Amino acid sequence: MDSIGRKRWAIAEGYIPSQSSFSDRTLISHETACILNPGDREARVNITIFFADQEPIGPYRVTIAARRTLHLRFNDLKDPAVVPRDTDYSSVFESDVPIIVQHTRLDSRHAEVALPSTTAYADA
């Protein structure tokens, strides 16, 4: 496959509700970065989390095998620190090979579940 994607992506909007109406993992409120590595080389990705009133956290390091996808829950990020709940944040992804990043949030604070999704901003 011809190379598609970019090496730097940003998700300006992030928020993990601490409340959920369900206990099933699939329905717990969460944020996800869907990362596609369509290339022939493994992607090494560093993620930095930014806040309005404190210093950034990161880098979080993830690896996506060649020609694979990873649906990474921000809820699961723990090293170097847990991503705080009920806090506005933004994130920047820096990869050593071109990738595609999409952002999804499942908000289950109410029984009527909301699932917004959008493609991240790619640095040209």
Legacy VTK file of the C-alpha trace (Angstrom):
# vtk DataFile Version 3.0
C-alpha trace
ASCII
DATASET POLYDATA
POINTS 124 float
0.000 0.000 0.000
1.228 3.480 -0.776
2.083 5.516 2.310
-0.892 7.372 3.772
-1.207 9.283 7.013
0.852 11.802 8.936
3.461 11.644 11.681
1.882 14.244 13.981
-1.757 14.401 15.048
-3.699 16.396 17.638
-7.016 15.853 19.380
-7.992 19.221 20.832
-10.972 17.870 22.757
-10.691 15.317 25.534
-12.698 14.513 28.660
-13.239 11.246 30.517
-16.369 11.299 32.698
-15.840 9.594 36.049
-19.466 8.439 36.092
-21.069 5.659 34.065
-24.546 4.190 34.089
-23.140 0.733 33.343
-20.492 -1.561 34.830
-19.782 -3.553 31.650
-16.343 -2.467 30.305
-17.759 -1.916 26.824
-20.241 0.641 28.209
-18.082 2.463 30.771
-17.506 6.123 29.846
-14.219 6.377 27.960
-12.121 8.192 25.380
-10.461 6.235 22.587
-7.817 7.058 20.013
-8.267 4.722 17.049
-4.813 4.511 15.465
-4.240 2.955 12.039
-0.771 2.006 10.848
-1.254 1.175 7.143
2.480 1.035 6.436
5.010 -1.760 6.216
6.919 -0.760 9.392
5.953 -0.839 13.058
4.842 2.568 14.374
6.292 3.900 17.618
3.984 6.597 18.944
4.516 9.085 21.774
1.409 10.728 23.228
1.457 13.913 25.310
-1.593 15.095 27.276
-2.112 18.855 27.744
-4.273 20.662 30.332
-5.627 24.167 30.924
-4.146 24.577 34.392
-1.194 22.189 34.788
1.903 20.983 32.998
1.558 18.307 30.279
1.874 14.604 31.064
3.833 12.275 28.839
5.065 10.795 26.822
2.893 7.720 26.865
4.479 5.211 24.493
2.541 2.786 22.305
3.503 0.557 19.397
1.277 -0.413 16.485
2.426 -3.277 14.280
2.674 -2.790 10.519
-0.680 -2.943 8.708
-2.586 -3.042 12.024
-4.883 -0.886 14.118
-4.999 -0.100 17.829
-8.043 1.215 19.676
-6.326 2.840 22.631
-8.459 3.839 25.601
-7.154 6.919 27.374
-8.743 5.367 30.496
-6.097 2.620 30.326
-3.074 4.954 30.156
-1.141 4.733 33.431
2.534 5.387 32.705
3.760 8.034 33.363
0.428 8.909 35.084
-3.286 8.117 34.967
-5.228 10.497 32.719
-7.456 12.396 35.188
-11.239 12.013 35.054
-13.656 14.960 34.867
-10.841 17.131 33.474
-10.597 18.840 30.078
-7.485 17.844 28.131
-5.967 17.714 24.658
-3.527 15.222 23.190
-0.724 15.187 20.624
0.469 12.011 18.868
3.967 11.872 17.373
4.906 8.810 15.335
8.073 7.693 13.582
6.006 6.533 10.559
2.771 7.909 9.016
-0.408 6.885 10.875
-4.074 7.932 10.972
-5.776 8.916 14.247
-9.499 9.112 14.987
-11.025 10.188 18.310
-14.097 8.589 19.910
-15.843 9.199 23.234
-18.432 7.003 24.871
-20.351 9.048 27.454
-22.550 6.778 29.537
-23.271 9.104 32.439
-26.932 8.686 31.476
-28.747 5.579 30.270
-29.013 7.265 26.844
-25.454 6.636 25.663
-23.688 9.154 23.398
-20.852 8.136 21.046
-19.315 11.101 19.165
-16.346 10.489 16.866
-14.101 12.669 14.723
-10.830 12.470 12.810
-7.950 14.188 14.615
-6.089 17.180 13.174
-3.054 16.129 11.134
0.081 18.245 10.857
0.929 18.613 7.162
LINES 1 125
124 0 1 2 3 4 5 6 7 8 9 10 11 12 13 14 15 16 17 18 19 20 21 22 23 24 25 26 27 28 29 30 31 32 33 34 35 36 37 38 39 40 41 42 43 44 45 46 47 48 49 50 51 52 53 54 55 56 57 58 59 60 61 62 63 64 65 66 67 68 69 70 71 72 73 74 75 76 77 78 79 80 81 82 83 84 85 86 87 88 89 90 91 92 93 94 95 96 97 98 99 100 101 102 103 104 105 106 107 108 109 110 111 112 113 114 115 116 117 118 119 120 121 122 123
